[in-house]
């Protein structure tokens, strides 16, 4: 079961931009890629470097620390499954934006 965390308009990045969020003690990175929102943990699973400032190419984010590349939609490391990170669905309903956050941490995607 997921929690629907409402995001305010001020929290939503413009197209091509990104924003940092803190939800339930977790640092998240929210990306707007051509009008589609993607939310991931803002911590590279390799050594914990922030992904928020990484190099964004399409929906792939590259960690500045060691160059690992992750798909924002799935949280999967490009071509490898060892270092996946959590990716959180973002839903727009009746003009409101919600981050779907797992009620149980063991239900996170990428885990």
C-alpha positions in Angstrom: 0.0 0.0 0.0 1.4 3.4 -0.9 1.0 6.8 0.8 -0.1 9.6 -1.5 2.1 12.5 -0.6 0.7 15.7 -2.0 3.3 18.0 -3.6 2.6 21.8 -3.7 3.1 23.7 -6.9 6.1 25.4 -5.4 7.8 22.0 -5.0 7.3 21.1 -8.7 10.3 21.8 -11.0 9.6 23.5 -14.3 10.3 21.4 -17.5 14.0 20.6 -17.7 14.6 21.5 -14.1 15.0 19.5 -10.8 14.2 19.9 -7.2 15.3 18.4 -3.9 12.6 17.1 -1.5 12.7 15.6 2.0 9.9 13.2 2.8 9.8 10.9 5.8 13.4 11.5 6.6 14.6 10.7 3.0 16.2 13.0 0.6 14.6 12.7 -2.8 15.4 14.2 -6.2 12.4 15.3 -8.4 13.1 15.7 -12.1 10.8 17.2 -14.8 11.8 15.7 -18.1 9.7 17.2 -21.0 6.7 17.6 -18.6 7.0 14.1 -17.0 7.9 14.0 -13.3 10.3 11.4 -11.9 11.3 11.0 -8.3 14.2 9.0 -7.0 16.3 8.6 -3.9 18.9 11.4 -4.0 21.7 9.1 -3.0 23.8 6.9 -5.3 23.8 3.4 -4.0 27.5 3.1 -4.7 28.8 5.5 -2.1 25.9 7.8 -1.3 26.7 10.8 -3.5 23.8 13.2 -4.3 22.2 12.6 -7.7 20.4 15.9 -7.8 23.2 17.7 -9.4 24.2 14.9 -11.8 24.4 15.1 -15.6 20.9 14.6 -17.0 20.6 13.1 -20.5 17.0 12.4 -21.4 15.7 10.4 -18.4 19.2 9.1 -17.5 21.0 10.7 -14.6 24.7 10.3 -14.2 26.3 10.4 -10.8 29.1 13.0 -10.6 31.1 11.0 -8.1 31.8 7.9 -10.2 29.8 8.2 -13.4 27.1 5.6 -12.7 24.0 6.2 -14.8 20.4 5.5 -13.6 17.1 5.4 -15.4 14.8 7.9 -13.6 11.7 5.9 -14.5 12.8 2.6 -13.0 15.8 3.5 -10.8 17.8 0.8 -12.6 21.5 1.3 -13.2 22.1 1.3 -17.0 22.8 -2.2 -18.1 23.5 -3.6 -14.6 21.1 -4.5 -11.8 23.5 -4.6 -8.8 23.1 -0.9 -7.7 19.5 -0.1 -8.4 17.9 2.8 -6.4 14.4 3.5 -5.4 12.2 5.2 -7.9 8.8 6.6 -6.8 5.8 7.0 -9.1 4.4 10.6 -9.5 0.7 10.9 -10.2 -1.4 13.9 -11.3 -5.0 13.7 -10.4 -7.6 16.5 -10.6 -4.8 19.0 -11.1 -3.0 17.9 -8.0 0.4 16.2 -8.0 1.1 13.2 -5.7 4.3 11.3 -4.9 3.4 7.6 -4.3 5.6 6.7 -1.3 5.6 3.1 0.1 4.0 2.7 3.4 6.3 -0.2 4.0 10.0 0.4 3.1 10.3 -3.2 2.0 7.9 -2.4 -0.9 10.2 0.2 -2.5 10.9 -0.3 -6.2 14.5 -1.3 -6.9 14.8 -3.2 -3.7 
